[in-house]
Amino acid sequence: MKRSVFVTGAHSGTGFAIAERFAKEDYDVFIGSRQIEKATSAAAVLHQKYGVFAKGYAYQTTRLDEDEVQGIFEDIRQQGYLLDTLVLNAANLGIGQVSLEVDVNDFMAVYTTNIGWNFLMAREAAKQMKEKGGGAIVFIGSKSSHRVTENRCAYCSSKSAINAMSKSFAIDWGKYGIRSNCVLPGMIKTTRWENNENNCKYCLPNYTPIEDIASFEDVANAAWYLGSEESRNTTGAELVVDGGMLAQLTPNINRELWKK
């Protein structure tokens, strides 16, 4: 049976780069997205480019539907697989939720996706991994779990909860050969960054010691390390990919930005 990976939020951006990184290593790939057309299209690209089996799945992260999640993993089983690696990349960003004004339902919607839905996905994956004799779960978290940003209470606190949930899985499921770890990116060169939304190309978090921020591939390489046998003795850990922002006390605000 070939090795396989499921990557959520993987039709584009960071998620697609992660799925492609595993496809390069001859993993068969399952692509998750909120839209089946986008998931199917991304899977087709990887199949054509790398010759691996690839299939797309659609789901709704805004509700906790155990039957929907179980159905995804039952279909994976019907395809002849027991999952080796799960990368949980999909997230509710909770942007602009002013703490004194945010509707509690909007606040909790962030937790539904980032905690509840990720828990369901991880649990179903772990059942297959236990049956197979091991596996790896990788959460794409955020350095915002350690240093928060304004008006992002739900997002930042949910990302902190992900760190603890991952450690809990590492302890609970280690005896089954299942490892659980987090990648903590800082600023990533997403469309939001490229379009300079909210002046993010020039905001303070971009003053990294190495004078650059992460590409999609930087995060994908970290996810590959934690999701593969390259990290066979690593579990309950957090791998920071932020250009050194968490390491510094104060940034050098006098330097010229974005020469690269």
N, C-alpha and C positions, 0 to 999 in steps of 0.2 A: 504494500500500500504506500503510495507516494505521500510525502509530507504535505500538509495543508495549513493554510492560515485564513482566518476571517478578519477583515479590517472594516470597521464601521466608519461611516462618513468618508467613503473612499472613492467617490466618483471624480474628485478633482483635488487640487491643492495638496496639503500635507498628507491626507489619507491616501490619495492616489500614489504619491511618491513612496509611501510605506508599502503599499500593495506591490508596486513595481519593484521595490528593493527585494522583496521575497520572491517575486517571479523570476528575477535575475538569478536567484539561487535555486531555481527549479522547484519551488513550492507551487502546488496548485492553489488557486486563490479564489476566495469568496468575497465579493464586494458588497458592502452595505450602503444604502442611501435611502433618503425619504422618497425618492422617485425611481420607480422601476426602470424607466427609460434610460436615466442617467447611469444607473447601476449596470444595466445590461450593456450599454455602450462602452463603459470603462472596462468591463470584463472582456468584451470583444477585442479591444485594443491590446490588452495584455496577452490574450490567446494568440493573436496574430503576430505580435512582436516577439514573444518568447516561447510559443508552442506549448504552454502549460494549459491545463484545464482551468477554466475560469467561469464563474457564474455570478450573476447579480441578484440581490434580494432587496426588497423594499420593506420598510417598517415605519411605524409611528412612534417616535420617542417621547411624544407629548402625553402619552398615557401608559399606565402599567398594565399590560395585557400579557399574562403568562402564557395563554394559549398561542398567541402570535409568536412569541419568542421560542416556545417549545416546538412550534411548527417549523420554524427556520432550521433548528438543529435536527429535527427528524428528517427534513429533506436532505440535509447534509449527509446524514446516515444512509438515506436511500440512494445517494449518489456513490456510496461505497467508501465513505470516509468516517474516521473518528478524528476530530480536530486536534492538531498539534499545537497551534498558536492562535490566540485571540488578541487582537490589538483594538482597544477601545478608544477611538479617536473622536467620534461624534460628541458634540456638546451643545448645550444652551449657553450662549455667551452672556446673557443677562446684562446687556449694555444699557447704560442710562437709567438704571433703577435707583433713583434718589431715595435714600433710606427713610426719610421723613414723609415721603409721598407715595412710594410704590404700593400698589395693590398687593395684598398678601397672596392672592392667587397667582399673580405674575411672579412673585418671589418664589413660591413653592414650585412653580413650573420648572424653574431652573434645577431644583432638587429632584424633581420627577425624572428629568433626563439624565442629569449628571450622576445621581446616586441610585435612584430606584431602578431605572432602566438598565444602567450599567451593571447593577447587581444581578438582575435577571439574566442578562447575557453571560456574565461571568459564571454564574451558577450552572447554567445549562452546558456551557463549554466544559466546565470542570467535571461534570458527570461523564462526558465522553473521554476526557483526559484520564480520569480515574480508571475507566474501563480499559483504556489503551496502555496505562502504566506510566503516564506522565504527560507533561505539557507545560506551556508557558502562557501567562496572561500579562499583557502590557497595557497599562493605562497611559494615555497621553494627557498628562496633567498640566500644571503651569507653575512657574515660579511665583505666581500670584497667590499660591497656597502658603507662601512664607512672607511675602511682602505685598501688601494689598494696594489697589488703585482706587481712586475716588469713584463713588457711585457704582460700585461693583460688589456690594456686600454678598449677594446670593452666589455670584460666580466664585468669588475668592474663597468664601467659606465652604462651598461645595467642593472646590478643588482641594482644600485642606482635608475634608472628609474622605476624599478619594485616597489620599496618602494613607490615612488610617485604615480604610477598607482594604487596600492592597496589602498592608502589613498583616491584617487579620487573616486574609486569604493565605498569605505565606505561612502563617502559623498553623491554621486549620487544615490546610490541604498539602502541606509539605510531605506528610507521611504517604501521600499518594504519588509523589514524584512531580507535583505541580508547583511551579514557581510563579510568583506574582511580584511585579516591579512597576515603577513609574518613570516615565520620561517627563522632565519638567522644562519645557521650552520657555524662553523669554519671548521677546518680540520676534515675529516671523515675517518674512517678506511675502505677505499675502496681498490680495487685491486691495485690501484696505490700506496697507502700507504703500503699495505702488501708486495708489490714487491720492495719497496724503490726506486721507480722511481724518478729521479732527486734528490736523497738523501732526500726525503721528510720525512723519519722517523726521521731525525736529523736536519732538518732546523729550523730556529728560531721560526716560528709560532707554533711549537709543545711544546714550553715551557709554558704550561698553569699553572695557579695557583693550580689547583687540580691535576696536574701531570698526566693528561690523556686527550685524545681527544674523540670525539663523536663516538659511534657505530651507526649502522643503526637504532637500536631500540630507541636510544636517540632522534633522529630526528623524528622518527615515533610517539613517545609519544607526542612530541610537536605539530605535525600536527594533531593528534587525539584531543588534547585539543582545538585547535583553530577551528577545523572542526566540532566539536560536540557541543551539548547544554551545555557542561561543561563551555563554554566561552560565554554564551548567551549575556552578556553585554560588550563584548570586540570586538572592530572593529577599523580599521585604526591603528593597533598596530604592533610592531615588537618584536618577542620573540627570543632572542639570545641564541643559544646553542653552546657555544664555549669554555667551561671550564674556563671562566673568562678572556679570552685574551683581550677583549675590555675594561675590567675594569682596567687593570694594565697599568702603565706608562712604566715600563721597566721589562722584565722577569728576573728570576733568572737563569742565564746561567751557574752557577757553580754546579747545582744539576745533579744527575745521571738521565738519560732519560730512559723511557719506562721499568719501573720495573713491570708494570701490563701486 
